[in-house]
Amino acid sequence: MRASLIQIAVEEGESVDVRRARVASLVREQAGSADLVVLPELWTTGAFAYQQFGTESEPLQGPTHEAMAKAASDAGVWLHAGSIPERDPDGTLYNTSLVFSPTGDLAAAYRKIHRFGFDKGEAVLMGAGGDLVTVTLPETTIGVATCYDLRFPELFRGLVDAGAETLVIPAGWPERRRSHWTLLAQARAVENQAFVLACGTAGTHAGVPQAGHSIVVDPWGEVLAEAGAGEEVLTVDFDPARVATTREQFPALKDRVLGVAAPRR
């Protein structure tokens, strides 16, 4: 299976409409060369551009949905279109990821559960999701998480229990904590014996330099590919069958005790 992680540069001076069209073109360029394409978190606005969350928010089936559905269909790829600032009909904002099938149908939407910012920013401007989301592709089942979620291993345990073999994580991770990004991506891969595809952004979001360095990690924690700091398309081949092989060769997940339902007597 081949995945392309598109590490988009989000810079001031480029309108959301222009960036949306540019990203759609980048997705179409993956036609015939990728099975799965992944975009970063909040690439329409920038993950730290808090003042734009409200003004640039859109309904679930808004302009980004329309553009990305068309791009996925044109390219014939599974597309994790990163996340958007979604405005629910009740007015609540969510950090919502969209996953499209190769026919352009919306396969899943995931509202980010763990919101970053403590007592400001996303944590107070957006509502929290409550549902774990997996999507079954022909070759693998992906578990969907977003950026700050990476720090909460129990979420990924839940995704694995739901059948996830490949963990896909769009992010807008800051450069000053880049070492955490790499460490946590490898940790989630090792402890869950799963592939991790973590796609970040480049550029500067509202004065916050981004880490870039999108990364693909195998079930043993080995880095298969890693991007640099700038805008880049990171393409990697990986074999989803290695998940089952790894779990058979080193069946650590079978030894779980905490968080596992007790057998019935």
Secondary structure, DSSP 8 states (H G I E B T S, - for coil): -EEEEEE-EE-TTS-HHHHHHHHHHHHHTTTTT-SEEE--TTTTT-TT-HHHHHHT-B-TTSHHHHHHHHHHHHHT-EEEEEEEEEE-TTS-EEEEEEEE-TTS-EEEEEE-SS-SSTTSTHHHHS------EEEE-SS-EEEE--GGGGG-HHHHHHHHHTT-SEEEEE---BGGGHHHHHHHHHHHHHHHT-EEEEE--EEEETTEEB----EEE-TTS-EEEE--SSSEEEEEE--THHHHHHHHHS-GGGG--TTS-----
